[in-house]
Amino acid sequence: MASDITDFYLNGIFQKRVVRTKPDEVVEPVGEIINFPKFNDMVYEENVKDAINLILSRIKSGKINILLYGSAGTGKTATAQMFAVETNRPFIYLTGTQGTKKILKMLINAKENAIALIDEIHNLPEKVAEIIYPAIQDGEIYSEGKRIKLKNIMFVGTTTEPEKLPKPLLDRFQMIEFEELSPEKMKEVLIKKGCDKYVVDYLLNFTSNFRIINNLLEMIKMYGEINEMNLRKVFRLKKINLYSGLSDYQEKYLDILKKSEKPVGLRTIGLQLMKGEDYIKYEIEPDLVRKKMIVVTSRGRELEPSMKEYGYSQLKKESEKIHSKFTEEDRRMAISWLKEQKQITEALGKRYLEVVNAVAEMIHNGEIPDGVDWGSYADDIPVKQSMENNRGILEEL
């Protein structure tokens, strides 16, 4: 705590008074230099790539305020970060849900030439949007009746719902629409990330949302390598059906529509799933729409005509496979694993089919066959029984 000394006279006598004062608030400059992702790390459809290239060259010689809009998980936020990386500008992350005071403080204290990302900009309250108008257009803001000049900040907004932005705000941006990557482009991205054919197929069967795929890949890495066996563990943990490519909530969602003879409202679905409407709109529905399983209308949600009979029943049959002891895919993986285990095949060669089935069931259950003491298996009892005996002994230990 600081203090000031003031002089004054009292009854003709000179005196001093110590007045305690609050210290000036020390504010750190806002903006971080980041180094990922670079332009070469990004994958775009050709028309979007051309537009991004054009914008990037413009940013390097000056600045431009941009609105990136499109479906969730198409790379909008990563592109804003890439602009900062490629131009070596400080990066600031803001969201449409932050309060007026926080946004004002960050902009006032922003480092020079920063790029400020406003993620999900359609969530900006009207009062905050009014502060942003002059910041984008004239590079200044008004706070407590004072005009404050910003330090050459460039704004990038991202949104899945551009129609929700106030028109004065929308008019202040150059706009680029982000489309979902084609399956070929998505495969290109996933192969770059070290995924093999089977991992790619399973991931894309589930979703085309790049953000969700990245999260799944990070979870797979927690188990070790990015491979099919570890992907199965993650899918089982996240309750994603390997065969139908649907999450548990998506299957329940389809069941709700299947049982209704008329369109179902979003609120009704939310109450039955015990999930918020935004979660349903942005996490559950996009891939169902992409897969042409549902129709979203102003009257509510309903199954696509082709899903009402053949499509839905076929999916249910595929989904039920996951509850069996193991599948043909599990068996294929077991055979592939055993090809590399010469000692096991030599020791248990006469019981090869038994071993294949035992390994297939382990894989289906998310277990790792590497950790089994195959050499301790008895010749006079089935492999499966020997496995259970071994497991029981280990649990006692």
C-alpha positions as CSV (number, residue, x, y, z in Angstrom):
1,M,0.0,0.0,0.0
2,A,1.5,3.4,-1.0
3,S,1.1,6.7,0.9
4,D,1.1,10.4,0.2
5,I,2.3,13.1,2.7
6,T,0.2,16.3,2.7
7,D,1.1,19.6,4.5
8,F,-1.5,21.7,6.3
9,Y,-1.9,24.3,9.1
10,L,-4.1,23.7,12.1
11,N,-4.5,26.5,14.7
12,G,-1.5,28.3,13.2
13,I,0.7,25.3,13.5
14,F,2.3,23.6,10.5
15,Q,1.5,19.9,10.5
16,K,1.9,16.8,8.2
17,R,-0.7,14.1,7.4
18,V,0.0,10.7,5.9
19,V,-2.7,9.6,3.5
20,R,-2.7,6.0,2.4
21,T,-3.5,5.5,-1.3
22,K,-4.1,2.4,-3.5
23,P,-1.2,1.6,-5.9
24,D,-1.8,2.0,-9.6
25,E,-3.0,-1.3,-11.0
26,V,-0.3,-3.0,-13.0
27,V,-1.8,-4.5,-16.2
28,E,0.1,-7.0,-18.3
29,P,0.0,-6.3,-22.1
30,V,-2.5,-8.7,-23.7
31,G,-1.5,-11.0,-26.6
32,E,0.5,-14.2,-27.0
33,I,2.9,-15.1,-29.8
34,I,1.9,-18.6,-30.9
35,N,3.7,-21.0,-33.3
36,F,1.0,-23.5,-34.4
37,P,-0.8,-24.1,-36.7
38,K,1.0,-22.9,-39.8
39,F,-0.5,-22.6,-43.3
40,N,0.9,-26.0,-44.3
41,D,-0.7,-27.7,-41.4
42,M,-4.2,-26.7,-42.6
43,V,-6.2,-28.5,-45.2
44,Y,-9.0,-26.6,-47.1
45,E,-11.2,-27.2,-50.1
46,E,-9.6,-25.4,-53.1
47,N,-12.0,-22.4,-53.3
48,V,-11.5,-21.8,-49.5
49,K,-7.7,-22.2,-49.8
50,D,-7.6,-19.6,-52.6
51,A,-9.5,-17.1,-50.4
52,I,-7.4,-17.8,-47.4
53,N,-4.2,-17.3,-49.4
54,L,-5.5,-13.9,-50.6
55,I,-6.4,-12.8,-47.1
56,L,-3.1,-13.9,-45.8
57,S,-1.2,-11.8,-48.3
58,R,-3.4,-8.8,-47.4
59,I,-2.7,-9.3,-43.7
60,K,1.0,-9.4,-44.2
61,S,0.9,-5.9,-45.8
62,G,-1.7,-4.4,-43.6
63,K,-4.9,-5.6,-41.9
64,I,-8.4,-6.7,-42.7
65,N,-11.3,-7.6,-40.5
66,I,-12.7,-11.1,-41.3
67,L,-15.7,-13.1,-40.4
68,L,-15.3,-16.9,-40.8
69,Y,-18.6,-18.7,-40.9
70,G,-19.7,-22.3,-41.4
71,S,-20.4,-25.6,-39.7
72,A,-18.8,-26.5,-36.4
73,G,-15.4,-28.2,-36.7
74,T,-14.5,-26.9,-40.1
75,G,-11.3,-25.1,-39.0
76,K,-12.4,-21.5,-38.4
77,T,-10.7,-21.1,-35.0
78,A,-7.6,-22.8,-36.2
79,T,-7.5,-20.5,-39.3
80,A,-7.6,-17.4,-37.0
81,Q,-4.7,-18.8,-35.1
82,M,-2.8,-19.6,-38.3
83,F,-3.2,-15.9,-39.4
84,A,-1.4,-14.9,-36.2
85,V,1.3,-17.5,-36.6
86,E,2.1,-16.7,-40.3
87,T,2.2,-12.9,-39.6
88,N,4.0,-13.2,-36.2
89,R,1.3,-11.1,-34.6
90,P,0.2,-11.4,-30.9
91,F,-2.9,-13.5,-30.6
92,I,-5.9,-12.7,-28.4
93,Y,-8.8,-15.0,-27.8
94,L,-12.2,-13.5,-26.9
95,T,-15.6,-15.2,-26.8
96,G,-19.1,-13.9,-27.5
97,T,-20.1,-14.9,-23.9
98,Q,-17.5,-12.7,-22.1
99,G,-18.7,-9.6,-20.3
100,T,-18.3,-6.0,-21.4
101,K,-15.7,-5.0,-18.8
102,K,-13.4,-8.0,-19.6
103,I,-13.6,-7.4,-23.4
104,L,-12.9,-3.6,-22.9
105,K,-9.9,-4.3,-20.6
106,M,-8.4,-6.8,-23.0
107,L,-8.7,-4.5,-26.0
108,I,-7.4,-1.5,-24.2
109,N,-4.4,-3.4,-23.1
110,A,-3.8,-5.4,-26.3
111,K,-0.3,-5.5,-27.7
112,E,0.3,-3.5,-30.9
113,N,-0.7,-5.2,-34.2
114,A,-2.5,-8.0,-32.3
115,I,-5.1,-10.3,-34.0
116,A,-8.2,-10.5,-31.8
117,L,-10.3,-13.6,-32.3
118,I,-14.0,-13.3,-31.2
119,D,-15.1,-16.9,-31.2
120,E,-18.8,-17.6,-31.5
121,I,-19.3,-13.9,-32.2
122,H,-23.1,-14.4,-32.6
123,N,-23.3,-14.8,-28.8
124,L,-22.2,-11.1,-28.2
125,P,-24.8,-9.2,-26.2
126,E,-26.1,-6.1,-28.1
127,K,-24.3,-3.8,-25.6
128,V,-20.9,-5.5,-26.3
129,A,-21.5,-5.5,-30.0
130,E,-22.0,-1.7,-29.9
131,I,-18.5,-1.4,-28.3
132,I,-17.0,-3.6,-31.1
133,Y,-18.5,-1.5,-34.0
134,P,-16.1,1.5,-33.7
135,A,-13.2,-0.9,-32.7
136,I,-13.6,-2.7,-36.0
137,Q,-14.4,0.3,-38.2
138,D,-12.2,3.0,-36.7
139,G,-9.8,1.2,-34.4
140,E,-11.1,2.9,-31.3
141,I,-13.5,2.3,-28.4
142,Y,-15.4,4.5,-26.0
143,S,-15.2,3.9,-22.3
144,E,-16.6,6.1,-19.5
145,G,-17.1,8.9,-22.0
146,K,-13.5,8.7,-23.3
147,R,-12.3,7.8,-26.8
148,I,-9.4,5.3,-26.6
149,K,-7.4,4.6,-29.7
150,L,-6.5,0.9,-30.1
151,K,-3.1,-0.3,-31.2
152,N,-3.8,-1.4,-34.7
153,I,-5.8,-4.5,-33.8
154,M,-7.2,-6.8,-36.5
155,F,-10.4,-8.6,-35.7
156,V,-11.4,-12.1,-36.8
157,G,-14.9,-13.4,-35.9
158,T,-16.0,-17.0,-36.1
159,T,-19.6,-18.1,-36.1
160,T,-21.9,-21.1,-37.0
161,E,-24.9,-18.7,-37.3
162,P,-24.0,-15.5,-39.2
163,E,-27.7,-14.7,-39.5
164,K,-27.8,-13.9,-35.7
165,L,-25.3,-11.1,-36.0
166,P,-26.6,-7.5,-35.9
167,K,-26.4,-6.1,-39.5
168,P,-24.2,-3.2,-38.4
169,L,-21.6,-5.7,-37.1
170,L,-22.0,-8.0,-40.1
171,D,-21.3,-5.1,-42.5
172,R,-18.0,-4.4,-40.9
173,F,-16.4,-7.7,-41.9
174,Q,-15.1,-9.4,-45.0
175,M,-16.8,-12.8,-45.0
176,I,-15.5,-16.3,-45.9
177,E,-17.7,-19.4,-45.8
178,F,-16.1,-22.6,-44.5
179,E,-17.5,-25.8,-46.0
180,E,-17.1,-29.3,-44.6
181,L,-14.1,-31.0,-46.1
182,S,-14.8,-33.7,-48.6
183,P,-14.1,-37.3,-47.5
184,E,-11.0,-37.3,-49.6
185,K,-9.6,-34.2,-48.0
186,M,-10.5,-35.5,-44.5
187,K,-8.6,-38.7,-45.3
188,E,-5.6,-36.6,-46.3
189,V,-5.7,-34.8,-43.0
190,L,-6.0,-38.0,-40.9
191,I,-3.3,-39.8,-42.8
192,K,-1.0,-36.8,-42.1
193,K,-1.9,-37.3,-38.4
194,G,-0.7,-40.9,-38.5
195,C,-4.0,-42.8,-38.9
196,D,-4.1,-46.0,-40.9
197,K,-7.0,-47.0,-43.2
198,Y,-9.2,-48.6,-40.5
199,V,-8.8,-45.8,-38.1
200,V,-9.7,-43.3,-40.8
201,D,-12.8,-45.3,-41.9
202,Y,-14.1,-45.6,-38.4
203,L,-13.6,-41.9,-37.5
204,L,-15.2,-40.7,-40.7
205,N,-18.1,-43.1,-40.3
206,F,-18.8,-41.4,-37.0
207,T,-18.2,-37.7,-37.8
208,S,-16.8,-35.1,-40.2
209,N,-16.4,-32.6,-37.4
210,F,-12.7,-31.9,-37.3
211,R,-12.8,-30.6,-33.7
212,I,-14.4,-33.8,-32.4
213,I,-12.0,-36.0,-34.4
214,N,-9.0,-34.1,-32.9
215,N,-10.4,-34.7,-29.4
216,L,-10.8,-38.4,-30.2
217,L,-7.3,-38.7,-31.5
218,E,-5.9,-37.1,-28.3
219,M,-7.8,-39.7,-26.3
220,I,-6.4,-42.5,-28.5
221,K,-2.9,-41.2,-27.8
222,M,-3.5,-41.6,-24.1
223,Y,-3.6,-45.4,-24.7
224,G,-0.5,-45.3,-26.9
225,E,-0.2,-45.4,-30.7
226,I,-3.0,-44.3,-33.0
227,N,-4.2,-47.7,-34.1
228,E,-7.5,-49.6,-34.4
229,M,-7.2,-51.4,-31.1
230,N,-6.8,-48.1,-29.1
231,L,-9.6,-46.5,-31.2
232,R,-11.9,-49.2,-30.1
233,K,-11.1,-48.5,-26.5
234,V,-11.9,-44.8,-26.9
235,F,-15.2,-45.6,-28.8
236,R,-16.2,-47.9,-26.1
237,L,-15.4,-45.3,-23.4
238,K,-17.3,-42.6,-25.3
239,K,-20.2,-44.9,-26.1
240,I,-19.8,-44.6,-29.9
241,N,-21.0,-47.6,-31.8
242,L,-18.2,-48.9,-34.0
243,Y,-20.5,-50.3,-36.7
244,S,-23.4,-47.8,-37.0
245,G,-21.1,-44.8,-36.5
246,L,-23.6,-43.4,-34.0
247,S,-23.1,-42.2,-30.4
248,D,-25.3,-43.4,-27.6
249,Y,-27.2,-40.1,-27.6
250,Q,-27.6,-40.2,-31.4
251,E,-29.2,-43.7,-31.2
252,K,-31.5,-42.5,-28.4
253,Y,-32.4,-39.4,-30.5
254,L,-33.3,-41.6,-33.5
255,D,-35.4,-43.8,-31.2
256,I,-37.4,-40.7,-30.1
257,L,-38.1,-39.8,-33.7
258,K,-38.9,-43.4,-34.7
259,K,-41.6,-43.6,-32.0
260,S,-43.3,-40.4,-33.0
261,E,-45.8,-40.1,-35.9
262,K,-45.2,-36.4,-36.2
263,P,-42.2,-34.0,-36.1
264,V,-40.7,-33.7,-32.6
265,G,-39.7,-30.3,-31.2
266,L,-36.2,-29.6,-30.0
267,R,-37.3,-28.9,-26.5
268,T,-39.1,-32.2,-26.3
269,I,-36.0,-34.0,-27.5
270,G,-33.9,-32.1,-24.9
271,L,-36.2,-33.1,-22.1
272,Q,-36.1,-36.8,-23.0
273,L,-32.3,-36.9,-23.5
274,M,-31.7,-34.5,-20.5
275,K,-29.5,-32.3,-22.7
276,G,-29.6,-28.6,-23.5
277,E,-30.8,-27.5,-26.9
278,D,-27.4,-26.1,-27.9
279,Y,-25.8,-29.5,-27.2
280,I,-28.4,-31.2,-29.4
281,K,-28.1,-28.6,-32.2
282,Y,-24.3,-28.6,-32.3
283,E,-23.2,-32.0,-31.0
284,I,-25.9,-34.5,-31.9
285,E,-27.7,-33.3,-35.0
286,P,-25.0,-32.1,-37.5
287,D,-23.7,-35.6,-38.4
288,L,-27.3,-37.0,-38.5
289,V,-28.2,-34.3,-41.0
290,R,-25.0,-35.0,-43.0
291,K,-25.7,-38.7,-43.0
292,K,-29.3,-37.9,-44.3
293,M,-30.9,-39.6,-41.3
294,I,-33.0,-36.7,-40.1
295,V,-34.9,-33.7,-41.4
296,V,-34.8,-30.4,-39.5
297,T,-37.8,-28.1,-40.1
298,S,-39.6,-25.2,-38.4
299,R,-42.2,-27.8,-37.3
300,G,-39.6,-30.0,-35.6
301,R,-37.4,-33.0,-36.3
302,E,-38.3,-36.1,-38.1
303,L,-36.6,-39.1,-39.7
304,E,-35.7,-39.0,-43.4
305,P,-38.2,-41.0,-45.4
306,S,-35.6,-43.6,-46.2
307,M,-34.8,-44.0,-42.5
308,K,-38.3,-44.7,-41.4
309,E,-38.2,-48.3,-42.6
310,Y,-35.2,-50.0,-44.2
311,G,-32.4,-47.6,-43.2
312,Y,-33.2,-47.4,-39.5
313,S,-33.8,-51.1,-39.0
314,Q,-30.6,-52.0,-40.8
315,L,-28.6,-49.6,-38.6
316,K,-30.2,-51.2,-35.5
317,K,-29.0,-54.6,-36.7
318,E,-25.5,-53.3,-37.2
319,S,-25.6,-51.6,-33.8
320,E,-26.5,-54.8,-32.0
321,K,-23.3,-56.5,-33.3
322,I,-21.3,-54.5,-30.7
323,H,-23.0,-56.5,-27.9
324,S,-21.8,-59.9,-29.2
325,K,-18.7,-61.6,-27.8
326,F,-16.7,-60.5,-30.8
327,T,-17.1,-59.7,-34.5
328,E,-15.4,-60.5,-37.8
329,E,-13.5,-57.3,-37.5
330,D,-12.2,-58.4,-34.0
331,R,-11.3,-61.7,-35.5
332,R,-9.3,-60.0,-38.3
333,M,-7.4,-58.0,-35.8
334,A,-6.7,-61.1,-33.7
335,I,-5.3,-62.9,-36.7
336,S,-3.2,-59.9,-37.7
337,W,-1.8,-59.7,-34.1
338,L,-1.0,-63.4,-33.9
339,K,1.0,-63.2,-37.2
340,E,3.6,-61.2,-35.3
341,Q,3.6,-63.6,-32.2
342,K,5.6,-66.5,-33.5
343,Q,6.3,-67.9,-30.0
344,I,2.6,-68.1,-29.2
345,T,1.6,-69.7,-32.5
346,E,4.4,-72.3,-32.1
347,A,3.4,-73.1,-28.5
348,L,-0.3,-73.3,-29.1
349,G,-0.3,-74.1,-32.8
350,K,-2.7,-77.1,-32.5
351,R,-5.2,-74.8,-30.7
352,Y,-4.8,-71.9,-33.1
353,L,-8.5,-71.3,-33.7
354,E,-9.2,-71.3,-29.9
355,V,-6.4,-68.7,-29.5
356,V,-7.8,-66.5,-32.3
357,N,-11.3,-66.5,-30.6
358,A,-9.8,-65.7,-27.2
359,V,-7.7,-62.8,-28.6
360,A,-10.7,-61.6,-30.6
361,E,-12.9,-61.4,-27.5
362,M,-10.1,-59.6,-25.6
363,I,-9.8,-57.0,-28.4
364,H,-13.6,-56.6,-28.4
365,N,-13.6,-55.9,-24.7
366,G,-10.8,-53.4,-25.0
367,E,-8.1,-55.6,-23.4
368,I,-4.5,-55.9,-24.6
369,P,-3.4,-59.4,-25.5
370,D,0.3,-58.4,-25.0
371,G,-0.2,-58.6,-21.3
372,V,-1.3,-62.2,-21.2
373,D,1.1,-65.0,-20.1
374,W,0.3,-67.3,-23.0
375,G,3.1,-69.7,-22.0
376,S,1.3,-70.7,-18.8
377,Y,-1.7,-72.1,-20.6
378,A,-2.5,-75.7,-19.8
379,D,-2.9,-78.3,-22.5
380,D,-5.8,-80.1,-20.8
381,I,-8.3,-77.2,-20.5
382,P,-9.7,-74.8,-23.0
383,V,-7.8,-71.6,-23.7
384,K,-10.7,-69.5,-22.6
385,Q,-10.9,-71.3,-19.3
386,S,-7.1,-71.0,-18.8
387,M,-7.4,-67.3,-19.4
388,E,-10.1,-67.0,-16.8
389,N,-8.0,-69.0,-14.3
390,N,-5.0,-66.7,-14.9
391,R,-7.1,-63.6,-14.5
392,G,-8.5,-65.0,-11.2
393,I,-4.9,-65.6,-9.9
394,L,-3.8,-62.1,-10.9
395,E,-6.8,-60.5,-9.1
396,E,-6.0,-62.5,-5.9
397,L,-2.4,-61.3,-6.1
